[in-house]
Amino acid sequence: MTHRLRLAVLDDVPALNALIAASARGLSAPWYSVAQIEGAIKYVYGADTQLIQDGTYFVVEDEGRMAGCGGWSRRRTLYGGDQMKSGEDAPLDPATEPARIRAFFVHPDWARRGIAREILHACVQAARAAGFHAMELASTLPGVPLYERLGFEAVERESPVLPNGVEFPLVRMRRDLAPQGGVP
């Protein structure tokens, strides 16, 4: 595979939103209904420009196309794009709170080729360098097997109700940042 990992920039936002929608529609159907997927695209998923401005959001490109994206955060928000934000996103204390893994999406054409693993490895390295000792995330149902393989454990299941009236099941997961048997 010939691809490159780089930090996202604000000019990437339209392409990121297109990638996120394609990923949701192409990879979530076995786990979520059309109403859940479309509700998540409209109300939850989307670029988080704070992550881009913080320099903690990555893009993987392959032959000039975005193959995947994802990042980590030193801020309180656990999930959701700009459309979910209201007010300041306060910083976390790396000594006592876990960093956040945020907004991982892979285009269906590049699914199961190590893109998410590569991005997560970059996130783990950066979060460790920033002094964090653990990470947590809110995984979609199709993401749970991947995150389990990467050392995360489920700690809570939740089903927020989206503005379109449908529940959207998520799994809150956590892992320590100490190396775990070959897992970054």
Helices and strands as residue ranges (DSSP letters): E 3-7, G 10-12, H 13-27, H 34-43, H 49-54, E 57-62, E 65-73, G 82-84, E 99-106, G 108-110, H 115-129, E 134-139, G 141-143, H 144-149, E 153-158, E 170-176
